[in-house]
């Protein structure tokens, strides 16, 4: 007869030891091995999705079950831009030292994407003036976005070959020129067409100014697009990253010009989807593939070190 020891109990099969979840320990080690900057912006992207899903601060996710395109646009390129700094340091852990302007620009754009809508929702409840503060926040966001694109362009410019191939130089002028042309055309329409009267001359002027300033980040993006396409063929950077970035920005430029025409129907929706959210997301992914990595190598961000046996 076997005696049972007091206090001893058989394990309950219904209780799962969290340390025994398949892959749990490996995932924890991988997360701990990520650079702090990468972990911060991954968490911020998750927080952004939760805030928008709950509709906090007058935000929304924009996800409609009956519209398959929104299954993509609810998250991309918005959240892809928020994790852009994470992609940079995951690809190149010393990116803050090797490409500081690119990282600064990416961080600036990520914070604008993260905070613009919540801040406008936060200040839009003013009873006295519900237009002034949200419009100021929007204008500030446009200017900061332009500064972010410009910073990234300055960081990438020095990586480009001294004498780029003639074919890519011509394509760079077409892509950058197309985006700039669309921006200036939209600016002209804002300035020429009569502004919608919202009941106050001050509000009307502010909203018109806000609409006009949309050209500023677009012009900065046009400059960045030209810099990126000029770098296509650089032997020091991954070919896949450069080709993906060039293809994405070319699509974006084509869409910017085509959508100046007012069209209706499914074809225009598809054009807007492919040349807008899909193209911009592809551009962001190119950074993760090494668009801003002049080394031609990959330095692992996750350190998979095995414990030394005692």
ABEGO torsion letter per residue (X at the ends): XBBBBBGBBBBBAABBBAAABBGAAAAAAAAAABBAAAAAAAAAAAAAAAAAAAGBGGBBAGBBAABAAAAAAAAOAAAAAAAAAAAAAAABAAAAAABAAAAAAAAAAAAAAAAAAAAAAAAAABAABAAAAAAAAAAAAAAAAAAAAAAAAAAAAAABBABBBAAAAAAAAAAAAAAAAAAAAAAAAAAABBBBBAGBAAAAAAAAAAAAAAAAAAAAAAAAAAAAAAABGBAABBAAAAAAAAAAAAAAAAAAAAAABBBBEAAAAAAAAAABAAAAAAAAAAAAAGAABAAGBBBBABBBBBBBBX
